[in-house]
Amino acid sequence: MDSELSGATVLALVESVYAAGCDPRQWQRLADEVHALLPGIAFTTHLDAPATGQAAYSAGIAPEYLESYAAHYHAQNPYSALLARLQEGKVYCSAMLGTRAWIEQHPFYHEWLKPAGNFTYGTSVVLARDRRRLMRVSLDIPERLGRMEETCARLLARLGPHMTRAFEVNERLGAAVATESALNALLERIDGAAFVVGAHARAMGHNAEAEDLLRAGWLVRIDPAGRVSFPDPHADAAFRQALAVALGAPKDGVPFAFQVAGEGGDLSVMVLPLRPVAGSAAASPAAPRALLTVRQPDSDAAAVPGHLLKALYGLTCAEIEVVLQIATGVSVADAADVLDVAPRLRVDHHR
């Protein structure tokens, strides 16, 4: 009975688990592999909110029964309320959730479990639970293979921790893709050339106007290591200093906006912090980034576009006035004195 759980067999399944962690489309491959290893036993991952009853990937249950479960029978499933309270990471067999007499009293047994495969035995493990959903894996076992329940439980116990980590990788990758998409959309809405820059001045994205500047090569460049730099030494020094502050180095009185000579006149260069917001509980905190823009200045007196500050940080008009002072290298305290306002703001240049 333990031949299905040989080290080589489990190792091959673990490799498939981590392949699915990198590419969610591979979860179906894992389901098919487990079903092939245990013929007649259904393998299902439940990844969506419990209210929808959606089985994300499954093998061993006919498609029409999966559809009927999602459309109707998930609401009748007496196990759902129990699964929502189970200890994460612990494998449960059907007898631990309810007696045979108990399940046979429910319409769900007669209308779905029995027609779908006479699944009177089974094992489940809750991989993760949060306010949005409950992620679990189950092996549904027909009556004729009830003797395999213990073997299936051992298999889930060995695969469960790896599957949990693989789902966390899915979450991180998904969050990263969503973040990059949002940043790209932000860059394309900015008037002028715009870059997202990380630690060591490494470029992490740019818009079409920035691409035009890079092709020209006279104002800003990206070296083979992916670092942004300015050919002009004074502009590059100002950029490096402003970037350090934008990424979190606490230093007052450093201008985050400056002007450089362009082919058609002076251009305004601005370096602003892009602080990450809290995301998925499974995702690691994102590293600090900065927004670098190069554009025609709004006026001789204001190199920083107030509308962009308002859009990025939700600043009031008074706060924007303070920021415009700070942009030139004036300290927060001096800027507050000049404008006769309190020096403590909701957003300052260290944020």
Buried (B, 14 or more C-beta within 10 A) or exposed (E): EEEBBEEEBBEEBBEBBBBBBEEBEBBBBBBBBBBEBBEEBBBBBBBBEBEEBBBBBBBBBEEEBBEBBBEEBBEBBBBBEBBEEBEBEEBBBBEEBBEEEEBEEBEBBEBBBBBBBBBBBBBBBBBBBEEEBBBBBBBBBBEEBEEBBBBBBBBBBBBBBBBBBBBBBBBBBBBBEEBEEEBBEBBEEBEBBBBBBBBEBBBBBBBEBBEEBBEEEEBBBBEEEEBBBBEBEEBBEBBBBBBBBBBBEEEBBBBBBBBBEBEEEBBBBBBBBBEEEEBBEBBEEBEBBBBBBBBEBBEEEBBBBBEBBBEBBEBEEEBBBBBBBBBBBBBBEBBBEEBEBEBEBEBBBBE
